[in-house]
Amino acid sequence: MKKSILTFWCVLMASVQLFAFEGVIKLKMENKELNEIATVEWYIKGGSHAMYFNSQMEDGAYAYKMIIKEGKSEMIMVSEVEGETNITRIPLSALNAEHGGWALAEISKTGKTLEMAGKEAQNYRIKSSEAIANCWIADIEELKDINLPVVFSSGGLLMLLENNNISGFPMKLEVYDANAQRLYYQEITSIENKEVSVSKFATPR
């Protein structure tokens, strides 16, 4: 699996502080670069995060999870390959938060709104010399204390929005290349407040 997608999810989990929220956020995603389509269940309890992926790639179906435990300085990725458990540990300090190709991008609020997972989101169009992104941001009461992830993709889109005083929770993201071919897609499908078992954050010994 390429470092870009790992970096995205590691920083996403590491940067979100949802200590008042306990529950599960579900989303779906598509990454053309990796030929991956996946559904994700993101469990949050205190300062701990666990993302469970059900992924379909060109060479088959995969299930894996990424875990960051409260107070720890690493992300743990756990996957099963041919009956063997693989564990990868990534120090959070190794992750970079950069604007990348979006550093000089133009941002405009389109005035369009869209309801997703019962939340109304505002649309922002982000244009660089090489790509165009549509990002839908919602103001969600139960997530109001969130610190936005500094990297919403490998190019640092959400960091760019935050630095332009655009706040809220990212509900949907679409990235297109200069030829209008979609490169990346992600959408939140549900946000549920619920008690989460500590077993969701367990890692093999």
C-alpha positions as a printed NumPy array, in Angstrom:
array([[  0.   ,   0.   ,   0.   ],
       [  1.405,   3.379,  -0.947],
       [  2.618,   5.827,   1.698],
       [  0.279,   8.607,   0.53 ],
       [ -2.908,   6.848,   1.601],
       [ -1.3  ,   5.713,   4.867],
       [ -0.189,   9.255,   5.591],
       [ -3.686,  10.563,   4.918],
       [ -5.431,   8.235,   7.36 ],
       [ -2.709,   8.412,  10.017],
       [ -2.785,  12.191,  10.125],
       [ -6.563,  12.219,   9.904],
       [ -6.877,  10.144,  13.055],
       [ -3.954,  11.71 ,  14.878],
       [ -5.155,  15.268,  14.304],
       [ -8.814,  14.867,  15.282],
       [ -9.518,  15.571,  18.941],
       [-13.063,  14.405,  19.646],
       [-12.911,  13.851,  23.374],
       [-16.58 ,  14.863,  23.786],
       [-17.688,  12.486,  21.009],
       [-17.946,   8.715,  21.291],
       [-19.29 ,   6.693,  18.425],
       [-18.712,   5.62 ,  14.859],
       [-18.371,   7.58 ,  11.629],
       [-18.934,   5.595,   8.436],
       [-17.63 ,   6.595,   5.036],
       [-16.988,   5.338,   1.539],
       [-14.004,   6.134,  -0.64 ],
       [-12.424,   5.524,  -4.014],
       [ -8.769,   6.02 ,  -4.919],
       [ -7.944,   5.722,  -8.617],
       [ -4.19 ,   5.752,  -8.013],
       [ -4.447,   2.597,  -5.905],
       [ -7.418,   1.158,  -7.829],
       [ -9.136,   0.894,  -4.459],
       [-12.789,   1.149,  -3.479],
       [-13.499,   0.858,   0.222],
       [-15.987,   1.335,   3.015],
       [-14.637,   2.487,   6.374],
       [-15.919,   2.382,   9.953],
       [-14.099,   4.929,  12.122],
       [-14.537,   4.233,  15.859],
       [-13.759,   6.995,  18.366],
       [-13.568,   6.652,  22.153],
       [-11.84 ,   9.33 ,  24.202],
       [ -8.567,   9.987,  22.432],
       [ -8.436,   6.572,  20.747],
       [ -9.279,   5.968,  17.095],
       [ -9.727,   2.814,  15.018],
       [-10.508,   2.715,  11.314],
       [-11.746,  -0.593,   9.891],
       [-11.395,  -0.874,   6.107],
       [-13.216,  -3.266,   3.78 ],
       [-11.344,  -2.715,   0.55 ],
       [-11.694,  -3.968,  -3.006],
       [ -8.531,  -3.623,  -5.085],
       [ -7.451,  -4.843,  -8.507],
       [ -5.952,  -8.034,  -7.096],
       [ -8.733,  -8.865,  -4.661],
       [-10.575,  -7.958,  -1.467],
       [ -8.801,  -6.917,   1.717],
       [ -9.757,  -6.101,   5.284],
       [ -7.405,  -4.106,   7.481],
       [ -7.506,  -1.636,  10.346],
       [ -5.544,   1.363,  11.564],
       [ -5.425,   2.153,  15.275],
       [ -4.154,   5.072,  17.327],
       [ -4.509,   4.628,  21.092],
       [ -4.893,   7.565,  23.436],
       [ -1.535,   8.739,  24.742],
       [  0.475,   6.717,  22.217],
       [  2.818,   8.177,  19.602],
       [  2.292,   5.629,  16.852],
       [ -0.306,   4.332,  14.431],
       [ -0.683,   0.552,  14.2  ],
       [ -1.881,  -1.044,  10.965],
       [ -3.151,  -4.627,  11.224],
       [ -3.933,  -6.778,   8.192],
       [ -4.478, -10.439,   7.396],
       [ -2.674, -11.835,   4.329],
       [ -2.923, -15.523,   3.455],
       [ -3.797, -16.403,   7.027],
       [ -0.944, -14.422,   8.554],
       [ -1.349, -11.312,  10.692],
       [  0.833,  -8.411,   9.58 ],
       [  1.477,  -5.499,  11.935],
       [  3.014,  -2.211,  10.799],
       [  3.879,   0.535,  13.272],
       [  4.231,   4.114,  12.032],
       [  5.49 ,   6.875,  14.371],
       [  3.183,   9.877,  14.285],
       [  6.263,  12.09 ,  14.207],
       [  7.114,  10.647,  10.788],
       [  4.022,  12.154,   9.204],
       [  4.299,  15.382,   7.287],
       [  1.561,  18.001,   7.021],
       [  2.169,  19.928,   3.834],
       [  0.125,  21.864,   1.316],
       [  1.768,  20.004,  -1.542],
       [  0.367,  20.947,  -4.941],
       [ -2.454,  23.   ,  -3.377],
       [ -0.242,  25.671,  -1.791],
       [ -1.133,  28.329,  -4.393],
       [ -4.653,  27.086,  -5.121],
       [ -7.655,  29.392,  -5.424],
       [-10.614,  28.789,  -3.108],
       [-14.188,  29.862,  -3.784],
       [-17.469,  29.219,  -1.985],
       [-19.966,  28.151,  -4.643],
       [-23.16 ,  28.714,  -2.642],
       [-24.218,  25.112,  -3.302],
       [-25.426,  22.974,  -0.408],
       [-25.856,  19.241,  -0.09 ],
       [-27.382,  17.088,   2.637],
       [-25.281,  14.065,   3.63 ],
       [-25.791,  11.795,   6.627],
       [-28.526,  14.181,   7.753],
       [-26.177,  17.183,   7.766],
       [-26.195,  20.202,   5.452],
       [-22.785,  20.919,   3.936],
       [-21.443,  23.941,   2.065],
       [-19.443,  23.482,  -1.135],
       [-15.975,  24.937,  -1.705],
       [-14.163,  24.715,  -5.035],
       [-10.389,  24.552,  -4.884],
       [ -8.431,  25.012,  -8.104],
       [ -4.711,  24.615,  -8.689],
       [ -2.701,  24.509, -11.891],
       [ -2.927,  20.706, -11.961],
       [ -6.198,  19.717, -10.306],
       [ -9.621,  20.773,  -9.077],
       [-11.254,  19.691,  -5.82 ],
       [-14.792,  19.955,  -4.513],
       [-14.952,  19.885,  -0.713],
       [-18.217,  19.855,   1.243],
       [-17.967,  21.19 ,   4.806],
       [-20.672,  20.946,   7.491],
       [-21.08 ,  22.687,  10.84 ],
       [-21.973,  19.785,  13.138],
       [-22.836,  20.457,  16.771],
       [-21.623,  17.135,  18.179],
       [-18.281,  17.614,  16.414],
       [-17.917,  21.309,  17.164],
       [-14.768,  20.806,  19.251],
       [-12.974,  19.023,  16.466],
       [ -9.486,  20.15 ,  15.462],
       [ -9.578,  19.738,  11.705],
       [ -7.152,  17.198,  10.263],
       [ -4.158,  19.039,   8.835],
       [ -4.112,  16.658,   5.891],
       [ -7.373,  15.758,   4.173],
       [ -5.515,  14.195,   1.276],
       [ -1.895,  13.746,   0.307],
       [ -1.962,  17.301,  -1.024],
       [ -3.084,  18.99 ,   2.218],
       [ -6.494,  20.274,   1.101],
       [ -7.993,  20.622,   4.541],
       [ -4.931,  22.406,   5.849],
       [ -5.415,  24.907,   3.034],
       [ -9.067,  25.459,   4.002],
       [ -8.208,  25.891,   7.667],
       [ -5.548,  28.466,   6.856],
       [ -8.206,  30.402,   4.928],
       [-10.515,  30.479,   7.985],
       [-12.879,  27.836,   6.606],
       [-13.897,  25.553,   9.469],
       [-16.255,  22.635,   9.912],
       [-16.301,  18.881,   9.418],
       [-15.362,  17.489,   5.967],
       [-18.325,  15.478,   4.669],
       [-17.301,  14.899,   1.058],
       [-14.24 ,  15.357,  -1.109],
       [-13.76 ,  14.906,  -4.846],
       [-10.448,  15.534,  -6.607],
       [-10.151,  15.76 , -10.415],
       [ -7.114,  16.107, -12.645],
       [ -6.718,  18.74 , -15.372],
       [ -8.598,  16.459, -17.797],
       [-11.628,  16.209, -15.466],
       [-10.851,  12.595, -14.549],
       [-11.737,  11.833, -10.957],
       [ -8.706,  10.782,  -8.903],
       [-10.124,  10.54 ,  -5.405],
       [-13.527,  10.438,  -3.759],
       [-14.616,  10.258,  -0.138],
       [-17.998,  10.756,   1.519],
       [-19.275,  10.446,   5.091],
       [-22.38 ,   8.242,   5.07 ],
       [-23.334,   8.317,   8.763],
       [-22.345,   9.79 ,  12.126],
       [-23.643,   7.908,  15.156],
       [-23.209,   8.677,  18.842],
       [-22.918,   5.339,  20.628],
       [-20.887,   3.516,  23.238],
       [-17.825,   1.908,  21.666],
       [-16.264,  -1.241,  23.117],
       [-12.589,  -1.02 ,  24.026],
       [-12.12 ,  -4.228,  22.02 ],
       [-12.319,  -2.138,  18.839],
       [ -8.891,  -0.724,  19.697],
       [ -7.238,  -4.054,  20.553],
       [ -4.112,  -5.091,  18.644],
       [ -2.574,  -8.568,  18.345],
       [  0.27 ,  -9.33 ,  20.74 ]])
